[in-house]
Structures are given as structure tokens and as C-alpha cells.
Amino acid sequence: MAAQAADTNVVQATNSVVASSTLANTVVPVKKPAWQSQISAGVTLTRGNSDTEMFTAKFQTQKKQPQNEWLFEADAAYGETPS
């Protein structure tokens, strides 16, 4: 008669930790403040009893940062009223 093997419970446990180099080297880009610009122009022209001409133009650009603010502005105007 064959001998019976004793009941044996085998528990096998494994732990694995995977470190990804792509996560460690990922740089989150910092959003830089953008320049905001505006251009405007105007014309006034009158003919008839009085001759009137007027031209205007304006350019403005600005950038706001946590420590600095930059603002550049230019205006131009031309007018004439010969009668």
C-alpha cells in the first residue's frame, strides 16, 4: 500500500514594483504670461460747408507677470480743417 502524502499548503507571494523613468523625467510646462495687444484706427472725413479730415491710430501691447508689468503704447493723430 502506498503511503499518502501529508496535506501541505503552499502559498507563493510576489511583490513587484515598477518604476518608470518616463514619469520621473516628465516636466510639466509652466504657462508663461502672454502678450496682449490692441490696434485701433479711426477716420473722420467731412466735405461740404467745411472741409474736415482726421485720422487716428493707436497701438498697445502689455504683459503681466507675477513680479513685472510691461506696457508699450503708441498714439498718432492727424487733423486738418481748411475752409
C-alpha positions as CSV (number, residue, x, y, z in Angstrom):
1,M,0.0,0.0,0.0
2,A,1.3,3.4,-0.9
3,A,1.9,6.0,1.7
4,Q,-0.3,9.0,1.5
5,A,1.4,12.4,1.3
6,A,0.8,14.8,4.1
7,D,-1.5,17.7,3.3
8,T,0.7,20.7,2.5
9,N,-0.4,24.2,1.7
10,V,1.9,26.2,-0.4
11,V,1.5,30.0,-0.6
12,Q,3.5,31.8,-3.1
13,A,3.6,35.6,-2.8
14,T,5.4,38.0,-5.1
15,N,5.6,41.8,-4.9
16,S,6.8,43.8,-7.9
17,V,7.5,47.5,-8.0
18,V,7.9,49.0,-11.4
19,A,9.5,52.4,-11.6
20,S,9.0,54.2,-14.9
21,S,11.7,56.6,-16.0
22,T,9.3,58.5,-18.2
23,L,7.3,59.6,-15.1
24,A,10.3,60.6,-13.2
25,N,11.6,62.7,-16.1
26,T,8.3,64.3,-17.1
27,V,8.5,68.1,-16.9
28,V,5.2,69.9,-16.7
29,P,5.5,73.1,-18.8
30,V,4.8,76.3,-17.0
31,K,2.4,78.6,-18.8
32,K,4.1,81.8,-19.5
33,P,2.1,85.0,-19.4
34,A,1.2,86.0,-23.0
35,W,1.5,89.4,-24.6
36,Q,-1.9,91.1,-25.1
37,S,-2.1,93.6,-28.0
38,Q,-4.6,96.0,-29.4
39,I,-4.7,98.1,-32.6
40,S,-7.3,100.7,-33.3
41,A,-7.8,103.3,-36.1
42,G,-10.3,106.0,-36.8
43,V,-11.2,108.3,-39.7
44,T,-13.4,111.4,-39.7
45,L,-14.0,113.0,-43.1
46,T,-16.4,115.8,-43.8
47,R,-16.9,117.6,-47.1
48,G,-19.3,120.3,-48.0
49,N,-19.6,123.5,-46.0
50,S,-16.5,122.7,-44.0
51,D,-13.6,120.5,-45.1
52,T,-12.6,118.3,-42.2
53,E,-10.2,115.4,-42.2
54,M,-9.0,113.5,-39.2
55,F,-7.1,110.2,-38.9
56,T,-6.2,108.5,-35.6
57,A,-4.3,105.3,-34.8
58,K,-3.3,103.6,-31.6
59,F,-1.2,100.5,-30.7
60,Q,-1.0,99.0,-27.3
61,T,0.7,95.8,-26.0
62,Q,1.1,94.6,-22.5
63,K,2.4,91.6,-20.5
64,K,1.6,90.9,-16.8
65,Q,4.0,88.7,-14.9
66,P,4.0,87.9,-11.1
67,Q,6.7,90.4,-10.5
68,N,6.7,92.8,-13.5
69,E,4.2,94.5,-15.8
70,W,5.2,95.7,-19.2
71,L,3.1,98.2,-21.2
72,F,4.0,99.8,-24.5
73,E,1.7,102.3,-26.2
74,A,1.8,104.5,-29.3
75,D,-0.8,107.1,-30.4
76,A,-0.9,109.1,-33.6
77,A,-3.4,111.7,-34.9
78,Y,-3.6,113.9,-37.9
79,G,-6.3,116.6,-38.4
80,E,-6.9,119.3,-41.0
81,T,-9.8,121.8,-41.4
82,P,-9.2,124.2,-44.3
83,S,-12.2,126.3,-45.3
